[in-house]
Amino acid sequence: MAKISINMKTGEVDEKEIIVGIDLGTTNSLVAYVHKGKPSIVKDNSGKTALVPSIIHFSEDNDIVVGETAKQRLVSHPERTIYSVKRLMGKSHTDVSNYENLLSYEIIDEEDKLVKIKVGDTFHTPINLSAEILKYLKKRIEGHLEKKVTKAVITVPAYFNDAQRQATRDAGKIAGLDVLRIINEPTAASLAYGYGTKDSEPETIAVYDLGGGTFDISILKLEHGVFDVLSTNGDTFLGGDDFDRAIIDYWATQNSEMAQSINEDKSYGQAIRLRAEEAKKALSSSDQYTSEDGSLTITKKQYESLILEIVERTISKCTEALKDAGLTTTDIDNVIMVGGSTRTPLVKEMVGAFFGRKVHDDINPDEVVAIGAAIQADILAGNSEGYLLLDVTPLSLGIETMGGLMDPIIQRNSKVPSSAGRSYTTSVDGQKNLKVSVFQGERELVQHNRKLGEFILSDIPPMAAGIPKILVHFVLDADGILKVRAKEERSGKETEVTITSQYGISEEEMGRMLIDSMKNAESDMKIKALLEAKNEANSIVLASDKFLIQNAEILSDEEKEKLTALANDLRSVSQADDKDKINLSMKNLNDYSAPLAERAMNYNIKKALSGKTV
Ligand code: AMP
C-alpha cells in the first residue's frame, strides 16, 4: 500500500515527494521548490535573503560552516575559507594554474590529477566542498518544509563539460541528494519566464547572465517544447567584481594615501571593497552615492563612464554568440536578464539597445535560475506535462581512427540526450584487439583534441583484415554523461565504458579549441586528406600483395611483375607527403588490377561451381 505523507506544518496531504531545484552558483547558491504550481525560493531564518554565499570555512578543529557565517571569515581566515569552488569542479591543477594566484587558499600541484584543496592538514576535493554547500541548502529547505528532501535538480552553466556535470552530480550524491537532472542555467531561466511549453510558438531567446565574477551569454531555440542551445559565449572572469574594482580604482586615483593603505592593509582594502559594492548597488537606483562618513562619493554619470568599457566587452561577446548561432539581433524574440549585476541600469540599457528590444527583468535576477530549476523539478515530479527539455553538447565527441584522425560520432551542438554509432573494421589479418580512444574537440587530428579515455575491445575471433564489423556506439545522456560501447557484430563480443573523464577542461580552453579549429581548418583538412590517402594506400598495397599470392596460378609472369612494380611504387610514394602523387599511384594500380580482379573472380566462381554436382 502506498504511504501517504502529511505535512505537519500545513496539515496538508502530500501526494508526491517534492523535488527541489538548486542553483549551485560560483558566488551564491539558492534552493527553490514548486508547491501547487507556485515556485518559491527558500529564505534564511530572518526571511531577508535567499542567497547562500557559496563559501565554506573550516575552523581550527575542522568544524565546517557554510554561507554567510563563512563569508564573514574571508578576511580574518583567508587560508581556511574556500570560495569559487565551482571554478574548480572537474578540473586538473594544470587547468586552473592561470588563476590559482587569485585564490587565497592552497591548491595542491599534481598537474593532471583532479584539483585538491589543502586546509591545514586536511585535503578536500571541489566535489566534497560543493557537497557541503548542497548539504546546507538541503537542511535549509528541510527545515522550511519540515520533511526530508532527497531529490533535486541542479543547474550548471551551458558550457560545463561531462566531467564538470558528473562532478556536480557526485556532489549531490555526497550531500544525500538523488540528482534527477542536471540542467543548463539559461534553460532554467527560460523556464522561469514560462518559455518552452509544448504548445508555444517557436522562439529564439538570448539569456544574458552577468554575475559577480562571470559572464555568460546563451542563445536558445525553443520549439515544440524542445530547448536547443544554439551557442554559448562569455568570459569566466568578468562581472560585478570588475564594477567594484572600477570604483575602488577611481577613489584611489583621487586619494593617493588611500591607494597606499589598500595595498598595505588587507582588511582596509576589504572595507573599501565593501563600500564600493555599496556604492554600486546604490547607483542602481539613485544618481549619487556618498558613504556614511561622507569621505567617499561618486555620481551615477561618473560610475557609468567607468564601467562602459566593461559592459561593451559583454556586448561584443553577444555579437560572437549570435554569429556562432548563425543569427542576427533581429532573430532574437526575447532577452532574459540573469545575475545580480544585470540590476545595473546601464547594463539593461546597453543590452536592450543591442538587441533592439526591452529586456525581461521582472523576475529577481538572482533567483531566476533557481526558480527555473524548481519548475524543472516539478515537471520531473510529473506535476506539469506541458514541457520537454533538451540541451546540446558544446564539443564534438569521437574516436581516433587510423593515422591519428578524429572521427566525430556525436557532432558539436547535437541535441542531448543523443546517441549515434558507426562501423569500423580491423586493418591487420587476425587482429585480436581494437583500441578505442575517445576524444572531444573540433580538430581533424586527435593530437589537437582532448582525450576523454580509452579502452580495448579484446578477444576478437581471428579474421582477415576488413572482415570484422565493429560497431562503436555513443550514448550521451540528458546530463551530458557519455557511454561508449564497442561490439564486434559477427562474434557478439562487446565492451562498454562510461566516460567519467579524469580532468575537466577550462572554459577558456574550450573557447580556444573552437577558435583553433576554425583558424587551422584549412591546414587540418590538408593533413587529413594526406593521412586518408596514406591509409587507403596502405590497405591497397596489402590487398594487392594478398591478391598476388592467392591468384598466382592465373596471372602471367608479366602481369605479376607489373603488379608488383605498381604496388612497390605506391608503397614508396606513400612514405612521402605528396597526396596527389599517392592518389595517382593508387589510380595506376587500381586501373591495372581491376581487369585482373575480374578475371580472378570469374575463375574462382567457375572453379566453385565445377566442384558441385547438380
Ligand atoms: P550573482 O553572482 O548573480 O549572485 O551576482 C552578484 C553580483 O551582483 C555582485 O557583484 C553584486 O554586487 C551584484 N549586485 C547585487 N545587487 C546589485 C544591484 N542592486 N546593482 C548592481 N549590482 C548588484
Residues whose N, C-alpha, C, O or C-beta is under 5 A from the ligand:
A	BS01	AMP	T27 N28 L210 G211 G212 G240 D241 E277 K280 K281 S284 G339 G340 S341 R343 T344
